[in-house]
Amino acid sequence: MKEIHISLHQDSPEINEPIHACIGYFDGIHIGHRQLIQAVVKHAKEQGGAAALITFDPDPWAVIKGLTQIAHLTSMEQRKQIAAQLGVEYWIILDFTEEMAALSVAEFHEQILYPLPLATLVCGYDFHYAHYGKGDSQSLQAQNRFTVQVIEQVQNEAQKISSTRIEQCIKEGKIEKANELLSRPYTMTGIVVHGLKNGRKMGYPTVNLQPDTAYVMPKEGVYVGLMHYDGNNYHAMINVGSNPTVQSTLTQRIEAHVFDFDEMIYDRPVAFSFLHYLRGDFKFQGLEQLKQQLQQDEAATLAYFNKHSEEAYAFTGI
């Protein structure tokens, strides 16, 4: 997949074939987003040309509202990898600035969209763009330089599928519902860092994750999950919390006890996938009581994998 950046006051991007593109922020690339991607891939196959995705960086809310450390469902790199797996050939990033946010609808068309060899543009029914969000699907359909397809609301259980809804599920520990709406396991990527090493004393050493972006933090507690490392998937029980029994901290830690794994992988990239919520993050009377609970968590985790096929949850690449 080829990555292209578009900024104001630069030469037109060099794309030497017609493209069929969808446009949006696509955090999570959930079921609703996949409808847009599938549409452009279908157009490319039927009409010739390439499938493309147009997105924004940084998050438009960071520019428009001045927000920092916005929590997301996916990093930009994850989105790119998932899009490539779905058949996207061009990943087009709009380098979003206050000046770009202030463009009128006509200016956005002239300076951003028309320089692209667009044959088709696919958007969601609620997509907005240009100054104060005055542009929408109707203003896109009003121009005559390329065809516009609007994807209507995608629902699950009579509710709109949205990044906001998925975020809420993750924060409430409803990880299986979040995964259903994402059409993949919720996965956090980052590097391995040193932890407190208390788990090692109890026979449960952990891999500690330092996320590489500001992710939506799952509800504190213990999860059945997978660790993805060096092309392999490992069964794991993942803890999100502040270590209230041994050393309570203000910062949430993300650590996993990984089964059948004893490599030293500090500073290496890994990914944790969350599959099932086991229990909350409690303060126990001491290490012995905590160890007993960890043994119960281990038994529950192994029972989960005995019942479920790992292949159904595999996430390729980090």
Order of alpha helices (4+ residues) and beta strands (2+ residues): beta-beta-alpha-beta-alpha-alpha-beta-alpha-alpha-beta-alpha-beta-beta-beta-alpha-alpha-beta-alpha-beta-beta-beta-beta-beta-alpha
